[in-house]
């Protein structure tokens, strides 16, 4: 690892070092996602604006995660948690971000991210940063679909 650029990329990729935690770094990295979702909600932006912001962060994640993985010498290293914390807020695009939704969305996202049902496992096979980001983005969107269905269509929560 040489140079300031590499250190900055690794700092971002590991969620300011949270990804270097010994146990469940992805879960702890996802907590940053709750902070991002809360910040977007507090800003009062409409879902199209939140979508653009999150889309931009996700696109930035492709080179950040790809380069971070390269620096760590692994295909999808556990310490790289940028993908978790920018993908989790996707779960809250179409539902209100409140206490219950925050907890449910977090649980749905983590379950999907850890179990990797189809097509998440397939997306993980994409090359470089695309594979690191795509499965988590899909997990965030799928968690959001579950939240939306459960809250608006089924009235469960």
N, C-alpha and C positions, 0 to 999 in steps of 0.2 A: 504494500500500500504506500504509494508515494504521492506527495503533493497535497496541497490544500483542497483541490477539487475532489480527489478521492476521499479524503476525510469528511468533507461536507456531504457527499453522496452517501457514504456509510452512516453518517449521523442521521440523515433523513430516512434512509432505508430501514434503519433499526428503530425508528420512532424515538429519537433522542436517547437511544440506549436501552429503551424498554425491551426491545427484542433480544437483548443479551441476558435477560432474566433466565435463571436456571430451569424453572418449571413453567410450562404453558405460556411461552412468549407470545403466541398468537392471540390468546385470550387477553393478556395484559395489553397487547398492542391494540386490540379492538376497543379497549376502554378509551383510547384517544379518539376513536370514531364516535363514541357517545358525546365527547366534548365538541367535536366538529359539528355533529347534528344539532346539539343544543345551541351552538353559536349561530348556525344557519337559521334556526327557528327564532332565536332572539333578534336576529337582523330583520326579521319580518319579510324576507324575500319570498316572492311567489315561487311555485314549484318549477316554472320554466327557468327562472334565474338560478335557483338551487341546482337544477339539473345541469345547467351550463357550468357552474362552478365545480360541481362534482365531476362532470365529464372532463373538464380541464385538469383537475387533480389526478384523475385516473389516467389520462393520456401522459401526464408528466411521470406517472408511476412506472410506465413501461421502461423508459431508459434508467430511471432511478433504481428500480428493482433488478433490472437486468445487469446493470453495472455493479450494484451491490453484491449480487450473487457471484459475479465474476471475481470481484475483489476477495470474497470469502472462499472462492474455489469450489462452489457447490451449485447444483442446478436450481434448487428452490430451498435455500437455507432457512432454518427456523428463525434465526435472528432478524431476517428481513420481514418486517411487519407493516411496512408502508401499505402493502396491498390490503391488509385487514382494516387499517384505520381510515382509509379513504373509501373503501367499499361498504363498510357497515352503514354509513349515512344514506346509502341508496335505499335502504329498507324503509326509510321514513319520508320518501318523496310524496307519497299519496295518502298518508295518514297523519293525524296530528302527533307531534312529538310531545308526549307527556310521560309521566312516570310509568304507567302500565305499558304503554307502547314501547318505551325505551327498554324495559326489562324483557318483554316478549320478543322484540326485534333482535335484541342482543342474543337471547337464547336460540331463536330460530337461526340466526346468522351463524353462530358458533357451531350448532349441530350440523348445519349444512356444510360448513367449511371443513369440519373434522371428518364427516362421513363421506363427503364427496359423491353424492348420488349422480347418476347420469343427468345432464351432460357435463357436470362440473369436472369429473375425472377426465373426460375427453378434452375439455378446454385446457386443463393443466398440462397437456402434452404439447401445446403450442410452443414455439421456440422462444427462448430467452425471457425477457420481461413480459412478453405477451402471455405466456403460460402462467407466470406468477400472478399477473393481474387478472386475467380473464376469468379464472375459476372463482376468485373472490368477488369480482363484480357480479357474476351470475348468482352467487350465493346471496349477495346483498339484494339484488332485484327479486330473487325468488322468496327471500324472507319478507320483502315488502309486499309481494303478491299474497303471501299467507296472511300477513297483517291486514291487508285491505279486504281480502275475502272474509276473514274472521270477524272484522269489525263492521263492515258495511253490508255484506251480502248474507252472512250467517248470524250476525248479531251476538257473537260469542263474547266479545270484549270491546 
